[in-house]
Amino acid sequence: MNHTNESLFERGKLVMPGGVNSPVRSFRSVGGTPYFVASGEGPYVTDVEGKTYIDFVQSYGPGILGHAHPKVIEAITKAASAGTSYGAPTLGEVELAEEIARRIPGMEMMRMTSSGTEAAMSAIRLARGATGRNTIIKFAGCYHGHTDSLLVAGGSGVANQGLAGSDGVPDGAVADTIVAPFNVIPEIDETIAVVAVEPVAANMGLVPPSEGFLKGLREACDKAGAMLLFDEVITGFRLAHGGATEWFGVQPDVWAFGKVIGGGLPVGLYGGSREVMAHISPLGGVYQGGTLSGNPLATAAGLATLEVLDRDAYVELERIANRLATGMRSAFADAGVDAIVPTVGPIVGLFFGTEAPTNFDEVKVLAENGVYQKFFHECLSRGVALAPGPYEILFPGLAHSDAVIDEAVAVMAEAANAIA
Ligand SMILES: *Cc1c(COP(=O)(O)O)cnc(C)c1O
């Protein structure tokens, strides 16, 4: 039987809300029918109708080596043939934790989970348990997964769906959450347990931290005895070999990771110093666990991914990102389309407007002007897949060769002319 995107979407919609398992995938914010992926290879995905796209979604980050990287597939296959989950500790968990501890100075111990949501949620619980305080501060437009207490003014899918937060989250669940504007140091007093931040905001498009913002947060937290949490689920091992800590030279108390460290399998991880992590059960009183936490397939895929991501790889990732960003900027300039293509190292964003936004309010104005949606479809119909929403970033990776980047830029130039 021949499947089409349309037929699968119709079938999917009958059995899954919006036909999807994560809202952004439904194309609701760009309109149209999502492509159903049949396979991926390197920088490409191919849909069920046989159409191939240059993929800048890459699973929203995990595909930093491209799809079906031979080393990752080999690691997963080897792990799977020895069993997929045991409910007992394994060598792979120890090795992955050791590798991450080597990369991030100050993160001496960690715990693995099955998603970034769980990692951020557990990091918040840890900070509350360790400080004995309840109140948390998050920044508008930063996304920390779909935990109740963090599901206010999130970017990404939350913003895409036009929801301020979510139905079903009781007022009580967010009563201890303060939302502050990104890039302004909020008032932090002795009631604050933790300040959670994406060190580079990458779920409201790409918004870099302004000069001194992260350092200022560090100082303000120290003064108040509050903890600082870097949610590195996107920046972790995409931005730099040692993550945002290395890139910005600012060390938080607690980190959350996900995406890249699972090499495309479900994963999350949070950690801190030995002293802080001593609060986690069974050493301390903060409970967190998981049937599939530290899953042998996920740890194998994560380790294989990190092995490829040596220091040279980050030089290459940044070079690729710059080639893409430079090409996009001239494509838009030539077409006379007002666009901003911000970069932070290997991370690339896209806004349609004349001034780079510095916070969520400014992002929303540009994201809702309707241009991204048009550009998205002009690109997609020509074989370049961007994320189906204006609050996401682009995810070029090591599989995007110069030829692939140049081809994508040529498509974007045509798309820019089409919307001009
Ligand atoms: C994706 C993301 C999460 C949530 O991770 P999931 O694996 O989707 O649960 C949390 N924080 C940030 C910064 C993210 O980008």
PDBQT file of the ligand as one rigid body, heavy atoms in Angstrom, charges set to zero:
ROOT
HETATM    1  C1  LIG A 501      14.006  20.279  24.356  1.00  0.00    +0.000 C 
HETATM    2  C2  LIG A 501      14.241  21.029  25.600  1.00  0.00    +0.000 A 
HETATM    3  C3  LIG A 501      13.807  20.560  26.856  1.00  0.00    +0.000 A 
HETATM    4  C4  LIG A 501      12.927  19.357  26.995  1.00  0.00    +0.000 C 
HETATM    5  O1  LIG A 501      13.552  18.195  26.576  1.00  0.00    +0.000 OA
HETATM    6  P1  LIG A 501      12.618  16.935  26.141  1.00  0.00    +0.000 P 
HETATM    7  O2  LIG A 501      13.604  15.861  25.868  1.00  0.00    +0.000 OA
HETATM    8  O3  LIG A 501      11.859  17.392  24.944  1.00  0.00    +0.000 OA
HETATM    9  O4  LIG A 501      11.740  16.636  27.287  1.00  0.00    +0.000 OA
HETATM   10  C5  LIG A 501      14.173  21.261  27.992  1.00  0.00    +0.000 A 
HETATM   11  N1  LIG A 501      14.930  22.359  27.906  1.00  0.00    +0.000 NA
HETATM   12  C6  LIG A 501      15.365  22.852  26.736  1.00  0.00    +0.000 A 
HETATM   13  C7  LIG A 501      16.244  24.052  26.715  1.00  0.00    +0.000 C 
HETATM   14  C8  LIG A 501      15.024  22.208  25.537  1.00  0.00    +0.000 A 
HETATM   15  O5  LIG A 501      15.422  22.719  24.380  1.00  0.00    +0.000 OA
ENDROOT
TORSDOF 0
